[in-house]
Amino acid sequence: MQESSTRKIYDLHSSFYDATFGRLVRRRIGRAIGHMNVQPAQRVLDVGIGTGASLNFYPLHARIVGVDLSAGMLREARKKITSRHLPSAHLLQADAMKLPFEDDQFDHVFISHVITVVSDPCRLIAEAQRVARLGARIVIVNHFQSTNRLVALVEKWICPLCSAIGWRTDLVLQDLVRMTGMEVEYRYKLENIDLWETVVVRNTKSALRANALSAANALTAGLSVPLPVGIPAGPGADPAFPSVPHLEPNLGADPQVELAASPAFA
């Protein structure tokens, strides 16, 4: 995926996204946000906030900053913020791989259906870890390539078609974990057969260290630029991190309550 084409694709999607794909993932988004356990005065970065479907599921006290590459998607999200009077939610058009924030600014990061849209998933993880505080919870909701060989072959076969409409289907979760070193606390699916998976990560800044090591290796080898940190396609190894199928989170307050007024993000 290339960011210039991605922006155009999702500008087009924005007019019908909520009525189509948005309806399919709404329940997963609500459950996933509950796993962040957002406390009063904590800041949440919503990477790829899209049309703002997630806004219904944050607790009353959440201080939210949403970023998206698509102006069309942000236009729809802004309508929701205006109609629901959400002064604690702020939007910004930005590239997820070049986030316009200083280090250690957020207590939680939510990455919903973005990791297979960007051209470099490792760089996205590194940016999320950079702007999040050490120990922060990063929650990822996405489709990952199946560990079933037959299904994986089908996913690789249809990947060019899916890429043309906005996402790839051949990203292997185990490869992403291996290359970024991210610490997965647990992961789960809502159903036995589910196209999407939620991955809950503790921020250890591991991808930043991996990038620094790649740069050091490049310099040692006499290269003028850091080594690339892309994700290879292909079947992954057996999972090396915990899996919690059908996990029902302890949400505390109702996650579907709409945001009320709270102090603006500062």
N, C-alpha and C positions, 0 to 999 in steps of 0.2 A: 504494500500500500504506500502511496505517495501523498504527502499532506495536501498538495495543491489539488489533486483530484478528489481526495477525501472531503475537502471543504465543499466542493461543488456538489458531490453526491449527497451529502447530508443537508445542504441548503435545499435541495430538491425534496429530500425525505421529510423535511420539517413540516410540510403542509399536511401530511397524512400519517406521521409517525405514531402519534398517540392512539389513533384508531386502529393501527395494525400491530407493529412489533411492540409498541408500548403496552398494549393490553396483555401481551404474552408474558412480559417480564415483571409486571407491577408487583405481584405477590412476592417474588424472589427479592426484589429491591427492598420491600418493606421488612422482610425477615432479616436480610443482610444488615440493614442499618441498625436493627435492634442489637446486633452483636457488637457494635461499637460501644454501647453503654455510655453514651455521651452525658457528661456531668455538667452542672451549671457553670457558665462562663468559659467552657471549652470551645475551641475553634475547630471547625470541620472543613476540610477542603474536598469538594465534590468534583472529581476530575471527569470531564465528559458529561456534564450535567444534562446536556441535550435540551429537551423541551421542558425540563423541570419536573419530571414524573416523580422524582425522589422527594420533592418538597413536602408532600403530604405525610411523610413517614418520619421526619425528624422530630424529636421531642420539643416541647414548648420553649425550652431555654437554649436550644442550639443556635450557635452563631456560625452561619454558613457562608462560604465563598464558593461559587460554582464557576468553573471555567469550561469553555468549549471552543473548538476550532471554527465551528459553523455559526455564522451570524444569523442564519435562518433558524437554527435550533434555539439560539439564545433569545431571539425575538419571541418565540413561543413561551419560553421560560419566563421572560420578563412580563408577559401578559398574566401569567399565574401569580407572580409576585405582586403585581398591581391589583389584581382582582381580589386577592386574599389578604392584602395589607400585611406584607411580610417585611418589615423594616430591618430585620436581622439577617436577611438573605441578600447577598450581593453577587453580581455577575460580571464576568470579565472574559473577553475573547482572547484566547491564548493557545499556544501550542503546548500540549501536555509534556513534550520532551524538552521544552525550554520555559519552564514555569517562571513567571515574573515575580517571584517572592524570595525573600531572604531565607537563610537556613533556619531550621527549627522554629517555624512559625505556627504549626498546626498540631493539635492533640490527636486528631484522627484524619485519615484520608480514605475516601470512598472512590473506588475505580470500577464503574459499572459498564460492561460491554464496550471497553475501550482498548484493552490490551491487544486484541487482534485487529484493531483498526489502524493503529500507528505503525510506522515503518520500522521502528526499532523498540520492541517491547522491553529489552533490558535497560535502555536509556530512560524509558518511562518509569520503571521501577526505581532506578537510581534517583530520578528527579523527585519522585514521591517520598523516598527515604530522606532526601536532602532537606526538603521543606518541612517534614514532620519531625517532631521531637524524638529523641532517643527513647525507645520503649513504647512509642505510640502504636496504636493499632491501625493497620492498613487492611481494608476489606476489599477483596476483588470478586466481582461477579462476572462470569464469562463462560463461553463455550471453549473447551479444550479438546484436542484430538483424542479420540478414544484409545484405550489400551487394547481393545479388541482388534486384532490384525485386519480382519475383513472390513470392519467398520472404518478403521483408519485408512485403508486403501480407498474406500469410497470417498472419505473426506478429502484426501489428497487429490482425487480425481476431480471433485467438484470445486476445489479451491479457486481455480482461475475464474470460474463463473461467479462465485461468491465475492471474490475480490473486486469484480466489476461493479458490484452493487453495494460495496462498502465494508467488507470484512473478510478475513481469511479463516479457513477451517482446519489448518494443519499445524497450529501451535501446540506443542507438547508441554504440558505443565511441568513434568519432571525435568525437561531441558531448561525451562525458565528458572526453576528452583536451583538447579545445578549451576547455571551460569551467573546468577545474581547472588547466590548464597543466602537468599532470603529465608527467614526462620518461620516456617508454617506452624502455627499453633494447632490448627485443625481445619478440616474442609468437610463439606457435606453437599448432598443433593436433596431436593425436596421430595423426589420420587425415585422409585427403583430404576426406571428408565427416564432419564432427564437429560436434555441437551445442554443444560447450564449447570455450573458448579460454583459454589461460594467458597472462597479460600480466605482464611483469617490469618493474617501475618503480624508478627511482632517486629517493630522496626529496630533493627540492629545496625543500620547503616552499612550493611554488607555489600550492597552493589556499588557503593561509593569506594569502598576499599578495593573491590574487584576492578573498577575503572582505573584507580590509581596504580594498581599492579600492572594492568595492561599498558598504561602509559610508560611506566618504568621499564617494562620489558622492551617496549618499542624504542625507547631511548638507548637502552643497553645494546640493542641490535643495530643502532645507527639509523633508525627511521626518523623521519621528520614529523610524523603525526602519530597519535595514539592508535593502537590496534582497534579494529572494529569490534563492537559488542553485540552483533546481531544474533538472532535465534535461528539455528539450523532446522530445516524440515526433516521429517522422518519419524519413525516409531520410537517411543520413549522406553526407558527401562522400567522395571517394577517400581512402584511408589516407594519413596524412602522417607515418608513423613506421615503423620497420623491422619486417619480418615474417620469422620464421624457421620455416618449416613443417617438421614432423616432426623437431624438434630433439631429439637424444638428449643429455641432460645428462651431464656428468662428475661423477658422484655421489660418487666416492671410496668411502666405506664403503657397505655395503648399506643402502639407504634403508628397507627393510622390517623391519630389526631392531627389536625392541621396546626401549622405554626401560628402562634400568637405573637403580639409585639414583645420584643425583648431588646436589650441594648444593642445598638448597631455595631457591626464589626469595626474594630479600630486597629 
